[in-house]
Amino acid sequence: MADTHKEWLQQMELQSQAKQKSFIDGISAKLGRPRTEQPPVHPFRGAPDFWRTFEWTAEERIERFGANFRAAGGYVERLSDMDEVRRFISDKAVEWSAKYVVRQGQPELDELNLEDALENANVAVWNSSVDEEWKARAAEADFGVVLADYAVAYTGSITVLSSKNKGRSVSLLPTVLFAVIPAERMRTRLGEPLQQFDAIGREELPAGIHFISGPSRSADIENDLTIGVHGPGVVYALIVG
């Protein structure tokens, strides 16, 4: 019985390979070119040397990041200090009648003192209470406020890491996201923060590494684009410094 079953599996494998070959051969015929039998030659692996050393100046990084982030549908504001950040978020809270705000538990965000600045909103600090249903709180929030760990100018991306006081729900579930980006955390290439993650090793990696490039964008096969289905529909990048 075992030999019969083994032979049957071998026969099924041969039939599957024959079908795969017929399918690929059909595509090659329609394209009018021979089927590729060998993998393409890769002259190098990873980023080439010239890209590893490519670098923009600090102001170029901020300018290019802004252009790329706006092109993806996000908003960018250049602010001089955290006081301006607090005023900006406060003004938006009044403009949009925000009632619920959730933020990361970061020292830099503690300095904003949003709890007092947003008089008409309930401001919650992620994981500050063991009795709170934090995912539900983030889901009902009008605003989410996070501190970027990195930002990448070339791709217009914000990098946010997860930790005990930096739940990913803060950037994923609220309707509007405010990402505070210290100017010194702006990088030119995506490989720069990735190299940092490689350097610390797998065991020290955070639970989540999130790259945010504008608001949530979803499209089906009919090219029907919808904003805000799987994340915030409005994202502000607030560059400080």
C-alpha positions in Angstrom: 0.0 0.0 0.0 2.8 2.4 0.9 4.6 1.7 -2.5 1.3 2.3 -4.3 0.7 5.5 -2.5 4.2 6.7 -3.2 3.9 5.9 -6.9 0.6 7.8 -7.0 2.2 10.9 -5.5 5.0 10.7 -8.0 2.5 10.5 -10.8 0.6 13.5 -9.5 3.8 15.4 -9.3 4.7 14.7 -12.9 1.2 15.7 -14.0 1.5 18.9 -12.1 4.8 19.7 -13.6 3.5 19.0 -17.1 0.6 21.4 -16.6 2.9 24.1 -15.3 5.1 23.7 -18.4 2.1 23.8 -20.7 0.8 26.9 -19.0 4.2 28.8 -19.2 4.8 27.6 -22.7 1.4 29.1 -23.7 2.3 32.5 -22.2 5.7 32.4 -24.0 4.0 31.7 -27.3 1.6 34.5 -26.9 4.4 36.9 -26.0 6.3 35.7 -29.1 9.5 34.9 -27.3 11.2 31.7 -26.0 10.6 30.5 -22.5 13.3 31.5 -20.1 15.0 28.3 -18.7 17.7 29.9 -16.6 17.4 32.5 -13.8 18.7 35.9 -14.7 22.2 36.9 -13.7 22.4 39.3 -10.8 25.6 41.4 -11.0 25.2 42.4 -7.4 23.0 41.8 -4.4 21.4 44.5 -2.3 21.9 48.2 -3.0 24.8 49.2 -5.2 27.7 51.1 -3.7 26.7 54.5 -5.1 23.3 54.2 -3.5 24.8 53.3 -0.1 26.6 56.7 -0.1 23.8 58.8 -1.6 22.9 61.6 0.8 20.9 64.8 0.7 21.5 67.8 2.9 19.2 68.3 6.0 17.1 70.9 4.2 16.9 68.8 1.0 15.7 65.9 3.0 12.9 67.9 4.5 12.0 69.4 1.2 12.0 66.1 -0.7 10.1 64.3 2.1 7.4 67.0 2.0 7.0 66.7 -1.7 6.7 62.9 -1.7 4.4 62.8 1.4 2.0 65.3 -0.2 2.1 63.4 -3.5 0.7 60.4 -1.5 -2.1 62.5 -0.1 -0.6 63.5 3.2 -0.2 66.9 4.8 3.1 68.4 5.9 3.8 71.3 8.3 7.2 72.7 9.3 7.1 73.9 12.9 9.8 75.5 14.9 9.3 73.8 18.3 7.0 71.6 20.4 5.0 74.7 21.5 4.0 75.2 17.8 3.1 71.5 17.6 0.8 71.9 20.6 -0.9 74.9 19.1 -1.3 73.3 15.7 -3.0 70.2 17.1 -5.1 72.3 19.4 -6.3 74.4 16.5 -7.2 71.3 14.5 -9.1 69.9 17.5 -11.2 73.0 17.6 -11.7 73.1 13.8 -12.8 69.5 13.7 -14.5 69.3 17.1 -12.3 66.4 18.2 -13.7 64.7 21.3 -11.3 61.7 21.8 -7.5 61.8 21.4 -5.1 59.0 22.0 -1.3 59.4 22.0 1.9 57.4 22.6 3.4 57.5 26.1 6.6 59.2 25.0 8.5 61.9 27.0 8.6 64.2 24.0 4.8 64.0 23.7 4.4 64.5 27.5 5.9 67.9 26.9 3.0 68.9 24.6 0.7 68.7 27.6 -2.3 68.0 25.3 -4.3 67.0 28.3 -4.6 70.7 29.3 -4.3 72.2 25.8 -7.4 70.3 24.4 -10.0 71.5 26.9 -12.9 70.0 25.0 -11.3 66.6 24.3 -10.6 63.5 26.3 -6.9 62.8 25.9 -5.7 59.2 26.7 -2.1 58.1 27.0 -1.5 54.6 25.5 -1.2 51.8 28.1 -1.3 54.2 31.0 -4.0 52.2 32.8 -4.4 48.4 33.0 -8.2 48.7 33.2 -8.6 50.5 29.8 -9.6 48.7 26.6 -6.9 50.4 24.6 -7.8 49.1 21.1 -11.3 50.2 21.6 -10.1 53.6 22.8 -7.9 54.0 19.7 -10.7 52.9 17.4 -13.0 55.6 18.8 -10.4 58.3 18.7 -10.7 61.3 16.4 -7.0 62.0 16.7 -3.9 59.8 17.1 -0.6 61.4 18.0 2.7 59.6 17.6 6.4 60.4 17.6 8.3 59.2 14.6 11.4 57.1 15.1 12.6 57.9 11.6 11.4 59.6 8.5 12.7 58.8 4.9 12.8 61.6 2.4 13.3 59.5 -0.8 10.1 57.5 -0.2 8.1 60.1 1.9 7.7 57.5 4.7 7.4 57.8 8.4 8.8 55.0 10.5 7.0 54.2 13.8 8.1 51.4 16.1 5.9 49.5 18.6 6.6 49.0 22.3 4.7 48.9 25.6 3.9 52.6 25.5 3.8 52.9 21.7 1.0 50.7 20.6 0.6 50.4 16.8 -3.2 51.0 17.2 -2.4 54.7 18.0 -1.2 55.2 14.3 -3.6 52.7 12.8 -7.1 53.2 14.2 -7.9 56.9 14.8 -9.5 58.9 12.0 -6.7 61.5 11.9 -3.1 60.9 12.6 -0.5 63.5 13.7 3.1 62.2 13.4 5.6 64.4 15.1 9.0 64.2 13.3 12.1 65.8 14.9 14.1 67.1 12.0 17.2 65.3 13.1 15.4 62.0 12.6 15.0 62.6 8.9 17.0 60.2 6.7 17.6 60.2 2.9 17.2 56.5 2.1 15.0 53.8 3.4 18.1 51.6 3.8 19.4 53.8 6.6 16.8 52.9 9.2 16.8 49.3 7.9 20.5 49.1 8.6 19.8 50.2 12.2 17.3 47.3 12.6 19.8 44.8 11.2 22.5 46.1 13.6 20.5 45.5 16.7 19.7 41.9 15.8 16.5 39.8 15.5 16.2 39.3 19.3 16.1 43.0 20.0 13.7 44.0 17.2 10.5 45.7 18.4 7.1 43.9 18.1 6.2 46.1 15.1 8.0 48.3 12.6 5.5 50.4 10.6 6.1 52.6 7.5 3.5 55.2 6.9 3.4 56.9 3.5 0.4 59.1 3.7 -3.2 58.2 4.4 -4.7 54.7 4.1 -5.3 53.9 0.4 -7.2 50.9 -0.9 -8.1 50.0 -4.5 -9.9 47.0 -6.0 -9.3 45.4 -9.4 -11.6 48.0 -11.0 -9.2 50.8 -9.8 -11.7 52.2 -7.4 -9.5 54.1 -4.9 -10.9 54.5 -1.4 -9.1 56.6 1.3 -9.2 55.6 5.0 -10.4 52.0 4.9 -7.5 50.3 6.7 -6.1 53.3 8.6 -6.4 57.0 9.1 -7.9 58.9 6.2 -6.0 62.1 7.1 -2.3 62.1 8.1 -0.3 65.1 9.1 3.5 65.0 9.2 4.7 67.7 11.7 8.4 68.3 11.1 9.9 70.0 14.2 13.1 72.1 13.9 
